[in-house]
Amino acid sequence: KYTKFSIFYYWINSLGQNTSIYSRLENVAIPSGKENTTAVISYDHRIMPLENTFSTGTYYCKVRWNNMQKMGKGVFVLARGTGYVETSYGWEILITLTALLAALSITATALLLWKRK
């Protein structure tokens, strides 16, 4: 009864629209002596590469057999055009600190020379 089932992969975008990605029909043979036992079978499906930044959304897997269906919790994928860029403020901090110290040094020198007169 449960050896024939369908697997559906789909995603729901930020507008709530459902888009089918892939589906297939499975027919699993039950080995002798394994009847009436619970079995777990993993199925992986890779979606690569994402077409564009509009591929952002939650991706789901659903299995349907006879009049019953089970749906996964879903995986949220954020697609970005440029990818992750790590920001580095090292040079900016160094230049700012150097400029600040130079300004303080010039000010202190000017005050010392002014007080001497």
C-alpha positions in Angstrom: 0.0 0.0 0.0 2.8 2.4 0.9 5.4 1.3 -1.6 4.3 3.6 -4.4 4.5 7.3 -3.6 5.3 10.7 -5.2 7.9 13.2 -4.0 7.4 16.9 -4.8 10.0 19.7 -4.4 8.7 23.2 -4.5 9.3 26.7 -3.1 7.2 29.6 -1.9 8.5 33.0 -2.7 8.1 36.2 -0.7 4.7 36.9 -2.4 3.4 33.5 -1.3 3.5 32.0 -4.8 4.1 28.3 -5.0 6.5 27.2 -7.7 7.2 23.5 -8.5 10.8 22.6 -8.9 10.9 18.8 -9.4 8.7 15.7 -8.8 9.2 12.0 -9.2 7.3 8.8 -8.6 8.9 6.1 -6.5 8.2 2.4 -6.2 10.1 0.9 -3.4 10.4 -2.9 -3.2 10.0 -4.4 0.3 12.7 -7.0 1.1 11.4 -10.4 2.3 11.0 -10.4 6.1 10.7 -6.6 6.3 6.9 -6.4 5.8 4.9 -4.5 8.4 7.9 -2.6 9.8 8.6 1.1 9.7 11.3 2.1 7.2 13.0 5.5 6.7 14.5 6.4 3.4 16.3 9.7 2.8 16.1 11.5 -0.5 18.4 14.4 -1.3 17.8 17.0 -4.0 20.2 19.8 -4.8 19.1 23.0 -6.3 22.2 24.5 -7.8 22.9 27.1 -8.9 20.1 29.5 -7.9 19.0 31.3 -11.0 19.0 34.8 -9.6 18.2 36.9 -6.5 14.5 36.2 -7.1 15.1 32.6 -6.0 14.8 33.7 -2.3 12.1 31.9 -0.5 11.3 28.8 1.5 12.0 25.4 -0.1 9.8 22.4 0.7 9.6 18.7 0.1 6.2 16.8 0.2 5.5 13.1 -0.1 2.1 11.8 -1.2 0.8 8.3 -1.2 -2.8 7.2 -1.7 -4.9 9.7 0.3 -2.1 10.7 2.7 0.6 13.3 2.4 3.5 14.6 4.6 5.3 17.9 4.2 8.7 18.9 5.4 9.3 22.0 7.6 11.0 23.8 4.8 14.4 25.6 4.4 14.6 29.3 3.9 17.2 30.4 1.3 18.3 34.0 0.9 19.8 34.4 -2.6 22.0 37.5 -3.1 23.6 38.8 -6.2 27.0 39.6 -4.9 27.3 37.0 -2.2 28.7 37.7 1.3 31.3 40.5 1.4 33.1 40.9 4.7 33.5 44.5 5.6 36.9 45.7 6.9 37.3 49.1 8.6 41.0 48.6 9.4 42.4 51.2 7.0 39.6 53.7 7.8 40.3 53.5 11.5 44.0 53.9 11.0 43.7 56.9 8.7 41.2 58.6 11.1 43.4 58.0 14.1 46.5 59.3 12.3 44.6 62.4 11.2 43.3 63.0 14.7 46.7 62.6 16.3 48.2 65.0 13.7 45.6 67.6 14.4 46.2 67.4 18.1 49.9 67.6 17.7 49.7 70.7 15.5 47.3 72.3 18.0 49.6 71.5 20.9 52.6 72.9 19.1 50.7 76.0 18.1 49.6 76.6 21.8 53.2 76.1 23.1 54.6 78.6 20.6 51.8 81.1 21.3 52.3 80.8 25.1 56.1 81.3 24.7 55.5 84.7 23.0 
